[in-house]
């Protein structure tokens, strides 16, 4: 593998729950190559989403290192992580996570504005058009269907042209047909923009579209996945 | 389903505890506590005034005569009925010590004073020992503030009129002081007999003689009052008894408490906004439960009652907590209040005010919850399966609207009934309704404006500001709740601020420009010439007005007892200053009728103040009987005059023709308009040349009145602050309710690349915008209320007072900032993944 764009080295992640400590990730080492599409699969509670969050610097590993584009995310402060995401990462969530008080256009324009782009709104409009929602720019999330909301979320994630696109069960809340449409968009856009795509999914079909699949079980990469990764 | 089933559902629902109801309970409890506390303090004061009635009055009953002592018949009547009679004279004078002079209220007592209560002196000694005097001089005691003005120590001597006195002690407690009412000068107390030879009680001098009666136990005070008034009221005697030892004070306490209760009700309305928001939020959360219950067959009625019972139980808890809080606060602060209030108090458990507060609390809870609760019955089972937000926005059923209006009318009616101030209560209620409507409209307008602004081109590139505007203008109720609750609280404070600052301006700012420097009273006829010469020669004196002055009581109007014709009018309530004039004075303008000829000597004629005449319903030709020095004079009204009492010049309600009063013993009054720097010399000169003449510094007098009004304004401001505290609770509640949304927004923004500074800027701007909106609306609502009260209740000129307005807007912004930032810390510090995951 050429220099990985994302590299995790012996990463553990523990949360303090009401019933005591929960070891979610128990030592994950994984490299993702630039331009690769990687699917993370595994049963519920296996730690897929947590792993994705650590890749995006949205949470901090308990131990180990997470490196993205040569930057050690585990050594960065929260603001540095935010700036890093602004420049290099886009994230899509299962529940879309659009800001309810903003229209579709404003949601998409927000990261562009944060990046100080003077043409943020023009770009946002273009991105909305690219996901087929050019005519819904002024609608609030509550006025849109789930599929439409996820397309807005996708446009928002892809708008700043990220190097890495992270998607956490992006079709989990959508019906099959809508899910397929969103999946097509996700893969098309990441390919066109040359983004590395890491996605978490329960869907074998969706995973099958990825260049590589890593299976997690009980906080660890399962052996067959390791073998697959080593090939 | 039956009511019992509704109750069972309610009980099960309430098992979840009080989560989500803290703001509901706090709002209701605070409002009820404030009203209960005011009511308890009022009852404690009334109780104290009742208990101490005889002490404050200085006897079981009192007969008071103006200008004179009781005649033989009157003395005989008193002696026959009372076990002891104490005679006291009371008048204003100038006390002098070396170069210092000061206005004092002199009380000349006899050797059995005080009949009731205890006098306290410093150093401690019996009164008779103090008044016995020393060094061959009669003794006197003085209020410590007067001693300080005159730079006197115990053992020094001072002068009153032409006599000297030995200052034996400081007077630290005068038991009947509160019953004597408002006085312009601090007290000097000495024996009545020692005033002989001082020249202070000459004929025509303004003084009162009070006869305090100790009566046998079981005396029927009401019957005795009737008897006294029927025999002596025409001779100018006035009656008071221990059932109401300090009627003015009682009235004052009642009025202030009524005002405070009205302010408290405004606070309860603020709390109502919080109560309503809390119930709405609760029912939003309960929508799935209600939908499930309906799926299982629960009727609309069952659902309605189930939630009404829950809200009722919680309201009862809130009210109970409020009553306990109010009572505990008053009882805990009782020692402090007892020490600070210059009135007797009796702090104990009074059920009346607690019941009143509970009633207001229950009605407010019903008014503000009926609407949101009625929406519960409209929830459909299908709502389990789709978003609900837009399905229940229409008005509730007409019955609910009617019931809400009826309850509101009942609340206003109860407040008016208990306060006795119908007009003011109705205006206050209309004011609160208007403020609520204004705030509702403003909240809608602000949301719309924010939404438009968030899309404006110039905002692009300022993501924090755009986010804040978008958040205020976007869907959701938080912006409305904050603007309503904080806005209403601030409106009450703004109104109080505008009224009190206008009042202050009226007293301290406007009047001194036209007001004289001094009033001089008790100028004897032979002194008026030299007195005027002294002032005319002074180049720093700009103007001197003089008039003869007597005092008299209006006893009859057209032959009917005056107190029956105009029972509550101030003109007939006590004795009034009278004057006489031959020619129409220069500054007097006759509005109706004609002034008498200069040489008129016929039956007595009178010119009456036009405004007061209109209030009483007098007409030209009406007959007014006035008792002057025990003699009845009946005069026919020949003219009405425009009298502006606010100029503080010489103004009399009644002016007689000269021949009618000229023969009666009287003194003169003068107003002197002089440069401020000349004032001390004038006062000193007059006091030393004519010791019997009393000079009252208008600035000083205004200061004392202003001080009293400041106290009232402070009490009402505290009341308004209580409503602001409730507003603060609602604000905190709204901020707390909005915290999950803020956490979510912060997490999303951080995910999208916003650094914490930017997220903080967004949260700060959002809070500031809401605070600013609430503050600006409060200034408009408060300004309008202030204008209404100043113009129509106080009949003064209103001018917008910017300082308190700016303070209020700043306070609004600051309060929302603090509440907003307090709840921003968590969203800022939480890793985005955890927030977003919990929102999945």
Boltz contact constraints between the chains, C-beta under 6 A:
constraints:
  - contact:
      token1: [A, 53]
      token2: [B, 833]
      max_distance: 6.0
  - contact:
      token1: [A, 58]
      token2: [B, 832]
      max_distance: 6.0
  - contact:
      token1: [A, 58]
      token2: [B, 833]
      max_distance: 6.0
  - contact:
      token1: [A, 59]
      token2: [B, 831]
      max_distance: 6.0
  - contact:
      token1: [A, 59]
      token2: [B, 833]
      max_distance: 6.0
  - contact:
      token1: [A, 79]
      token2: [B, 755]
      max_distance: 6.0
  - contact:
      token1: [A, 79]
      token2: [B, 756]
      max_distance: 6.0
  - contact:
      token1: [A, 82]
      token2: [B, 750]
      max_distance: 6.0
  - contact:
      token1: [A, 82]
      token2: [B, 753]
      max_distance: 6.0
  - contact:
      token1: [A, 82]
      token2: [B, 754]
      max_distance: 6.0
  - contact:
      token1: [A, 82]
      token2: [B, 755]
      max_distance: 6.0
  - contact:
      token1: [A, 85]
      token2: [B, 753]
      max_distance: 6.0
  - contact:
      token1: [A, 86]
      token2: [B, 753]
      max_distance: 6.0
  - contact:
      token1: [A, 91]
      token2: [B, 751]
      max_distance: 6.0
  - contact:
      token1: [A, 95]
      token2: [B, 840]
      max_distance: 6.0
  - contact:
      token1: [A, 97]
      token2: [B, 748]
      max_distance: 6.0
  - contact:
      token1: [A, 97]
      token2: [B, 836]
      max_distance: 6.0
  - contact:
      token1: [A, 99]
      token2: [B, 745]
      max_distance: 6.0
  - contact:
      token1: [A, 99]
      token2: [B, 748]
      max_distance: 6.0
  - contact:
      token1: [A, 101]
      token2: [B, 470]
      max_distance: 6.0
  - contact:
      token1: [A, 101]
      token2: [B, 471]
      max_distance: 6.0
  - contact:
      token1: [A, 101]
      token2: [B, 474]
      max_distance: 6.0
  - contact:
      token1: [A, 102]
      token2: [B, 470]
      max_distance: 6.0
  - contact:
      token1: [A, 110]
      token2: [B, 752]
      max_distance: 6.0
  - contact:
      token1: [A, 111]
      token2: [B, 752]
      max_distance: 6.0
  - contact:
      token1: [A, 111]
      token2: [B, 753]
      max_distance: 6.0
  - contact:
      token1: [A, 113]
      token2: [B, 463]
      max_distance: 6.0
  - contact:
      token1: [A, 114]
      token2: [B, 463]
      max_distance: 6.0
  - contact:
      token1: [A, 114]
      token2: [B, 753]
      max_distance: 6.0
  - contact:
      token1: [A, 114]
      token2: [B, 754]
      max_distance: 6.0
  - contact:
      token1: [A, 121]
      token2: [B, 460]
      max_distance: 6.0
